[in-house]
Amino acid sequence: MRNLAIGAFVSLSMASPAFAGGDATFQPITNRIDGWLNGSLGYLIALVAFLIGVVNAIRGERGLWTMVFPFFLSIIITVGISVISGGFTAMI
């Protein structure tokens, strides 16, 4: 029992506190990708995906999936990125 108490004391005294969001290993690349998708590149990708969906809807040759997927892709890029980044930076 004494060894268990000593082990617990040593483990707790050497433990460092963990903070959510404290790791910044990939921060530069996430900032760059976030800037691209929230900036003009994201707008361009969403616009092209939307136009591809419109063209596929007008042509009507392909299945429903080729029309719906670009629409959802444009919505995901414009709205989804802000929701994802908001979820990771939320303060409780």
Backbone as a ProteinNet text record, in pm:
[ID]
protein_1_A
[PRIMARY]
MRNLAIGAFVSLSMASPAFAGGDATFQPITNRIDGWLNGSLGYLIALVAFLIGVVNAIRGERGLWTMVFPFFLSIIITVGISVISGGFTAMI
[TERTIARY]
82.4	0	86.8	196.9	286.7	350.8	388.6	448.5	349.9	223.8	121.5	106.3	109.7	98.2	219.6	338.1	459.5	455.1	412.9	400.6	300.2	187.5	86.4	139.3	210	266	368.4	456.5	558.4	492.1	391.9	322.9	252.3	185.2	112.1	205.2	317.9	409.2	483.8	499.3	570.3	476.2	345.9	249.2	238	228.8	208	63.1	8.2	-131.5	-149.1	-263.3	-295.1	-395.5	-369.1	-457.5	-510.6	-639.5	-699.2	-652.7	-612.9	-568.4	-429.6	-353.7	-220.3	-114.6	-147.2	-51.5	-56.7	56.9	62.4	155.4	166.9	258.2	221.3	94.6	49.6	-20.8	-0.1	-68.3	-40.4	84.7	107.1	29.8	26.3	-43.7	-194.7	-244.9	-389.4	-431.8	-348.8	-379.9	-378.7	-283.7	-275.3	-395.7	-432.1	-546.7	-675.7	-688.7	-806.3	-815.1	-702.2	-700.4	-738.7	-691.8	-726.8	-875.6	-929.5	-1069.5	-1166.1	-1127.1	-1213.5	-1190.4	-1089.8	-1057.5	-1107.2	-1033.8	-1076.6	-1067.2	-973	-963.7	-1086.3	-1130.7	-1251	-1374.1	-1380.4	-1492.4	-1490.6	-1372.5	-1360.7	-1399.1	-1353.1	-1386.9	-1537.4	-1597.3	-1741.7	-1819.1	-1773.3	-1840.9	-1830.8	-1713.4	-1695.6	-1779.1	-1780	-1860.5	-2008.8	-2053.1	-2192.7	-2226.1	-2136.8	-2161.5	-2160.4	-2074.9	-2074.8	-2208.3	-2259.4	-2389.7	-2501.6	-2495.5	-2597.4	-2590.1	-2469.5	-2453.2	-2503.2	-2469.7	-2517.3	-2668.9	-2728.8	-2874.2	-2940.2	-2878.6	-2935.7	-2922.6	-2806.8	-2785.3	-2872.9	-2884.1	-2971.7	-2928.7	-2809.4	-2764.4	-2718.8	-2656.3	-2598.4	-2699.4	-2659.4	-2749.3	-2766.9	-2850.2	-2879.1	-2755.9	-2669.6	-2552.3	-2456.5	-2440	-2348.3	-2402.2	-2530.2	-2587.1	-2583.5	-2611.5	-2624.6	-2488.8	-2390.9	-2260.7	-2193.2	-2186.9	-2124.8	-2199.2	-2332.1	-2406.5	-2366.5	-2362.6	-2323.4	-2178.1	-2092.5	-1952.4	-1940.6	-2016.3	-2010.2	-2064.5	-2166.7	-2220.8	-2122	-2059.3	-1962.8	-1844.8	-1796.5	-1680.9	-1716.2	-1831.7	-1864.5	-1908	-1983.6	-2037.7	-1960.1	-1924.4	-1864.9	-1731	-1648.6	-1516.1	-1528.2	-1620.6	-1637.4	-1694.9	-1779.8	-1834.2	-1725.5	-1641.4	-1533	-1433	-1389.2	-1292.4	-1353.9	-1481.8	-1550.4	-1559.2	-1573.1	-1578.9	-1446.3	-1337	-1205.6	-1159.5	-1213.3	-1171.1	-1274.7	-1375.1	-1481.8	-1427.4	-1475.8	-1437.8	-1555.1	-1525.3	-1630.2	-1612.8
-119	0	125.3	117.1	232.1	260.1	153.1	169.6	233.1	197.4	255.9	405.2	442.7	584.5	663.2	605.2	672.5	686.6	581.3	587.1	690.9	699.7	800	940.4	959.3	1090.8	1133.2	1041.4	1072.5	1102.2	1023	1045	1179.6	1212.4	1339.6	1460	1444.3	1557.5	1584.6	1483.8	1501.8	1536.1	1525.4	1551.3	1701.1	1736.3	1877.4	1895.5	2011.7	2032.3	2031.1	1981.1	1976.5	2086.4	2161.1	2268.1	2236.4	2251.3	2227.5	2334.2	2291.7	2385.1	2440.1	2379.9	2429.2	2385.1	2286.1	2235.9	2322.2	2375	2461.4	2403.7	2270.2	2205.9	2237.2	2226.3	2245.4	2379.5	2472.7	2601.6	2678.9	2683.8	2759.8	2705.2	2572.8	2517.2	2528.6	2514.5	2531.4	2676	2770.1	2910.6	2938.3	2878.8	2900.7	2841.4	2717.4	2653.6	2725.9	2767.6	2843.3	2975.1	3040.2	3164.3	3142.3	3032.3	3002.1	2974.8	2889.1	2849.6	2959.3	3047.9	3160.3	3281.2	3276.2	3387.9	3364.8	3419.7	3414.9	3275.1	3192.2	3056.2	2974.2	2984.7	2913.6	2961.4	3091.5	3147.1	3094.6	3087.6	3037.3	2890	2808.8	2666.7	2647.6	2722.5	2711.8	2756.2	2861.7	2910.2	2811	2754	2654.1	2529.8	2484	2366.8	2394.7	2514	2550.1	2553.6	2610.7	2616.8	2477.8	2389.9	2251.8	2185	2208.9	2154.4	2210.2	2338.7	2399.5	2341.1	2327.7	2270.8	2127.2	2049.1	1910.7	1904.7	2000.1	2003.3	2038.9	2129.8	2170.3	2058.4	1994.5	1887.3	1766.9	1730.7	1621.1	1484.3	1473.1	1345.1	1250	1305.9	1222.1	1200.3	1125.7	1096.1	1214.3	1194.8	1298.5	1333.3	1235.1	1256.2	1358.1	1358.1	1453.9	1595.5	1610	1743.5	1788	1697.9	1732.8	1750.5	1668.3	1674.4	1810.8	1872.5	2006.2	2112.2	2103	2197.5	2184	2060	2038	2075.2	2054.2	2093.1	2244.2	2319.6	2465.3	2510.9	2444.3	2479.3	2443.3	2326.4	2283.2	2378.9	2422.8	2511.9	2647.7	2700.4	2834.4	2836.2	2736.3	2736.9	2642.2	2527.1	2423.1	2459.6	2531.8	2567.2	2658.6	2753	2841	2764.9	2666.2	2586.2	2500.1	2439.4	2355.5	2438.1	2550.1	2632.4	2691.9	2722.5	2771.3	2664.6	2539.6	2430.4	2406.8	2427.7	2406.4	2525.1	2641.5	2758.8	2803.2	2718.5	2754.9	2765.9	2864	2885.3	2840.9	2763.3	2715.9	2786.2
0	0	0	73.3	80.8	-55.2	-127.2	-260.1	-358.3	-345	-430.8	-403.3	-278	-241.6	-289.6	-279.5	-327.7	-479.6	-546.6	-693.1	-738.7	-669	-703.5	-679.4	-568.4	-538	-643.6	-683.1	-784.3	-918	-955.6	-1082.9	-1086.4	-976.9	-974.5	-965.7	-899	-887	-1017.5	-1102.1	-1228.7	-1344.1	-1321.8	-1428.3	-1453.3	-1579.3	-1614.2	-1657.7	-1636.7	-1674.1	-1825.8	-1869.3	-2011.8	-2042.7	-2146.4	-2188.6	-2327.5	-2346.6	-2477.2	-2574.4	-2691.5	-2794	-2771.2	-2682.8	-2652	-2751.5	-2834.2	-2931.3	-3057.3	-3097.1	-3215.9	-3321.4	-3324.4	-3418.4	-3562.8	-3595.3	-3733.3	-3752.7	-3665.1	-3671.4	-3800.2	-3850.1	-3974	-4093.9	-4109.7	-4225.7	-4209.7	-4087.3	-4069.7	-4092	-4052.5	-4080.4	-4229.6	-4300.9	-4445.7	-4517.4	-4483.6	-4549.4	-4512.9	-4387.4	-4345.9	-4422	-4441.6	-4518.5	-4663.6	-4720.8	-4859.9	-4874.4	-4786.9	-4802.6	-4762.1	-4671.7	-4636.1	-4725.3	-4808.6	-4896.9	-5038	-5132.6	-5271.7	-5332.7	-5286.8	-5340.5	-5302	-5178.2	-5135.9	-5210	-5232.7	-5309.3	-5452.3	-5511.8	-5648.2	-5656.8	-5562.9	-5563.3	-5545.9	-5454	-5432.8	-5556.1	-5620.8	-5740.8	-5855.5	-5876.8	-5983.6	-5954.6	-5828.7	-5793.8	-5816.1	-5779.3	-5801.2	-5950	-6029.6	-6173.9	-6237.6	-6190.6	-6241.5	-6208.6	-6088.6	-6052.4	-6138.6	-6170.6	-6256.8	-6397.8	-6450.9	-6585.6	-6588.1	-6485.9	-6482.2	-6467.6	-6397.4	-6384	-6516.7	-6590.9	-6718.9	-6821.5	-6824.8	-6921.7	-6892.4	-6768.9	-6729.8	-6778.6	-6835	-6889	-6779	-6678.7	-6574.2	-6463	-6363.6	-6252.7	-6159.9	-6063	-5965.4	-5882.6	-5857.3	-5773.4	-5834.6	-5966.3	-6029.9	-6025.1	-6000.1	-5986.2	-5840	-5748.7	-5608.3	-5540.9	-5575.8	-5510.2	-5523.1	-5642.5	-5648.8	-5568	-5561.5	-5478.3	-5332.1	-5283.4	-5145	-5120.5	-5218.6	-5204.4	-5188.2	-5266	-5252.4	-5117.4	-5066.8	-4935.1	-4825.5	-4837.1	-4735.9	-4730.3	-4844	-4845.1	-4786.2	-4818.7	-4771.2	-4625.2	-4581.2	-4445.6	-4353.9	-4405.9	-4322.5	-4262.3	-4334.6	-4284	-4162.1	-4165.7	-4049.8	-3931.1	-3956.4	-3847.1	-3784.2	-3867.1	-3815.4	-3736.4	-3790.9	-3718.6	-3592.5	-3593.9	-3474	-3366.7	-3408.3	-3311.7	-3242.8	-3314.4	-3254.8	-3170.5	-3196.9	-3121.5	-3019.9	-2993.1	-2900.1	-2758.6	-2688.9	-2549.2	-2461.7	-2360	-2269.2	-2136.5
[MASK]
++++++++++++++++++++++++++++++++++++++++++++++++++++++++++++++++++++++++++++++++++++++++++++

